[in-house]
Amino acid sequence: MAAAAALRIGVIGVSIAGRAAAAGFRAGADVTVYERSGAELQDRGFGIVIPPPLHRELVESGYLDAEMETAPVARRVWLTRETGGRSTRELARQSSPVTPCNWGLLWRSLHTSAGAVRYLRGEPVTSVGTAPDGRAVITTARGEERYDIVVGADGHASRTRQLLAPGLLPEPAGYLVWRGAFPLSAPADHPRELELLRGAWATLGFPGGHGIFYLIPDGSRHPGTGDRLLAYAVYGRPPASPVAGADPGPYVRELAEERFPAAWAEIVGHSTHRTTACHPMADVQVPRAARAPLLLAVCGRGEPA
């Protein structure tokens, strides 16, 4: 009797959600991953947080390398700026265990665990559809390929989501998130804040938004060094009169100077960032996440909440 053909699976998007989907289908499936960008992703050094029970489950299941460095902490500290001043006021402390990771390290670990997967980098998907035989069809500039299952990990403009929920579009949330990370040597003149982050992650509230600060592994390809980066995410309203194409960095530094305690504003204002980004945020409520042969994969942007 002839052996059954391997299940053919197409994954659109090669960020964390796409990598996780590829790793999840690794047992006996023929997996192809499409990524529109031709750039390497493994060296992105942003922070991303995994709940400790999920991290343990992923390690025990073999999806994450047990040797992948993390920076777990057990407490959350709530901060704000003292009324009428620039000093820090602590509001509360609570038990809130999290497992902060380096985005690049997590990406590499998922990439390794996925095994023999075909990656088509620089291969934008132009359309997703279904064939008369019920299989999914992915179309790129090189032509069409059919799959038993297609997983859409293709972001806010997801073509897969449009098939599952035609006409459904993300709605702008009215705020942005600025993310950054830099070596601990940069804010070395703030030992009190660094000592706090060695045992906790901090949420700093201000009118109209909040900032999150925590430590992550530095992403070195030489594990076990113990080096750390300070990662942050600042959520706030966009500038009143944004300039198209302008660098968003100066605005978040102005926002921090206006709203944060002096020490935390200086941390955000350091010019020695390893990596920075600004993302517009949107809300979308999908009525369904799957309908054969389509599956929608969703991954957040890494806020430890």
N, C-alpha and C positions, 0 to 999 in steps of 0.2 A: 504494500500500500504506500502511495506517495505521501511524503511529509506535507503537512499543511503549510501554506505560504505564510510568512511572517506578516503580522498586522502592519500596514503602512500608515504612519502618523506624520502629519505636517504640523510644525510649530511656527507661528508667525511672531517674531520678536525674540531677541536673545538677551534681554535684561534679566533681572533676578527671576521674574515669573516665568519667562521662557526657559531659562536654565533649569528651574525646578521642575517644569513640565517635562523637559527632555529626560531629566534624571528619573522622574517617576515612571516613565514608560520604558525604562532601559531593558527590562527582562523580555528578551525574545522578539522585540519589535524593531521594525525598520523605520528609524526616526530621521527626519530631515528638518533642520531649523533654518528659517529665512530671517535675515537681518538687513534692513535697508542701509545701515551705516557700514562703511568700510573701515572705520576706526577700531582700534583695540579698546576693549572695555575693562580688562582685568586690573588696570592700574588706577581706576577711579578710587579716590580715597575718602569718600563721604562716610558718614556714620549711618548704620542701620541696626535696628534692635530686634532681637528675637525673644519672645517670652521663654523663660527657662524650661518649662515643661515641653514646649515644642522643640527647643534646642536638643534636649535629652532624647526625645523621640527620633529626631532626624539623625542624631549620631548613632543611636542604637539600631536604627534601620539601615545604616550604611549610606545615607544620602549626604551626610557631612562627615568630613575627616575629624576624628576625635582630637587630632593634634592642631586643628585650626585654632589660632589664637583668638581669644575673646577678652573682654574686660568687664566681668560681671560685678554688679553692685547690688546691695540689698535695700537701700533707702532712697526715698525721693524727698527733696528739700524744696519748699516753696518760698520764693523770695519776691521782693518788690523794692521800689525806691522809697526811702523815707520821705514822708510828706514835707514839702518845703525845703528839702536838702538833696544831697547827692550821695549819701551813704546808703548802705544796704540794710534793709529790714527783713528779718526772717519771720515768715508767717506760720510755718508748720513743718513738721517732719513726719513721715509715715513709712511703714514697711511697704516696699514696692520693688521686689526683685526684678531685675532686667538683665539681659545678656547682650550688651553692645558689641557690635562687630564692625570690621572694616568692610565696606561694600565690595572692594576689589578682592579681598580674601574670601568672602562668601561666594562671589562669582566664580573664582578659581576652583573652590572646593566643589561646587555644584557641577562645574565643567568637567572636573576629573571623574566624579561619580557617575556622570552620564555615560561614560564609556564610548563605544563605537557609534557616534552620531555624526551624520553628514551636516556640515555647516556651510551655508551659502551666504557669505558676508558680502555686502554691497549688492544685494539682490532684492530691491524693493518689490513688494507684492502689489500688483495693479488691481487685482480683483479676487474675490473669494465667492464661490458659488457651489451649487450642487448639480450633479449629473443625473440623467434619467435613471441610472441604475442605483441611485441613492448615495453614491460616494461623493466626497467633497472634491472640489476642483480649485487649485491655486494657480493663478496666472501671473507670470512675470514677463520681462522683456524676452526671455529665452523661450517662452511657450507655456504650455499647460502641463500640470501634473495632477494625478488623481490620488486621493488618500482615503483610507477607511475612516480616519478621524482627523479633524483639523482643530488645533488648539490656538485660540487667539490671545496672545499676550502682547497685543499691538497698540497699547496705550490709549490716550484720550480720543484719538481719531480712528478707533478700531473698526476695521471693515467687518470683522467677525460679529461685533456687537450690532452693526447695522443689519446683518442678516437675521440675528436673533430678535431684534427689536427695531424694525424699520422706522426711520424718522426720528428715533430717540437721539438727542444731542446733549452733551454736557452743558450745564449752565454755569457761567462764571460765578465763583463763590464770593468775589469782591475783595479778596486778599491774595497776597503773594507769600511765598516762603523763600527766604534767602538762606543758603547753606554754605558752610565753610569748614575747613579743618586746617590745623597747622601744628608744627612740633611744639612740645611743651617748653622748649627753650625760648620761644617767642614771648609768652606771658610770664617769664620767670620772675618778673618784678611784682607779681601778685601771688605770693606764696599762700596767703590765706584762702583765696579762691581755689587754687590748685589742690590744696590739702582737702578742701571740702569735696572736690570732684574725685578724689582718690577712693572715697568710700560711698559716694552717692551720685545721683544725677539731679540736676537742678532745673526747676521751672521758674522763670522770672516773668511775672505778670505785669502788664501795663495797660492803660486804657486803649482799647482797640486791638490788642494782640498779646503775644507772649513769646518768650524765647526759651529754648531748651539747650542745655549744655551738658556734655558728658565726655568721658575719655573712651578712645577706641585704640586697638592695636595699630601700629604705624603702617602695616601693609608690607613690611619687608619680606622679600623672598627667602630670608634666612630665619625661620621660626625659632622662637625661644629667646629672642633678644629682650623681650619685655618692654621695648620702647612704646611710647604712647603718643597719640595725637589728641588735641583738644578739638572736638567736633561741636558744632552748634547749628541750630535751625531757628530762624526768627520769622514768626508769622505776623504779618501786619498789613495794613491798607496800602495800596499803591500810591505813588505820588499824585498830587492833585492834577498836575499837568505833565504827564510823562512825555519824554522825548523819544520818538521811535529810534531804536537801535542804540540808545545811550547805555553806557555801562551802569548797571543797577547798584554796583558796589558803593559809590558815594552816598546814595540815598539811604541804604541800610545803616551806614555809619552815622549819618545825620539823625536817623530815627533812634539809634542806640544812644547817641549823645543827648538827645532830647528826653528820652523816656527811661533809660537804664541808670542804675547807680553808677558812679564814676568808674569804679574798678571794672565792672562788666562792660561798660561802654568802651573802655580802653582795650579790653580783650577783643571785642568785635572789630575795633579799629586797627588792629595790628596789620602791618603791610606784608607780613611774611607767610601768607596763606599758601598751603600746599595745593588746595583746590577750592574753587568757589562756583556757585551756580545760583540762579534765580528762577523759580518756577511759578507760573500762574496756576492757581488752584481752581478746580471746577467740581461741581456736584453732579452725579448721575445715578439714578436708581433704576437698575435693570430688572425687568419683571421675570426674566429667566436667565440662567447661566449655561444651560445646555439644551440642545435639541439635535438628535442624531442627524448628521455626523459631526456636529459642531459643539465645541466646548469653549467657554470664555474663562480665561485665567486673569485674575486681578492681583496686583501686588502694590501695596502702599509705598510711600516715598521714604519711609524709615523713621517716622516720629515715634519715640518710645512712649506710647500712651496706651 
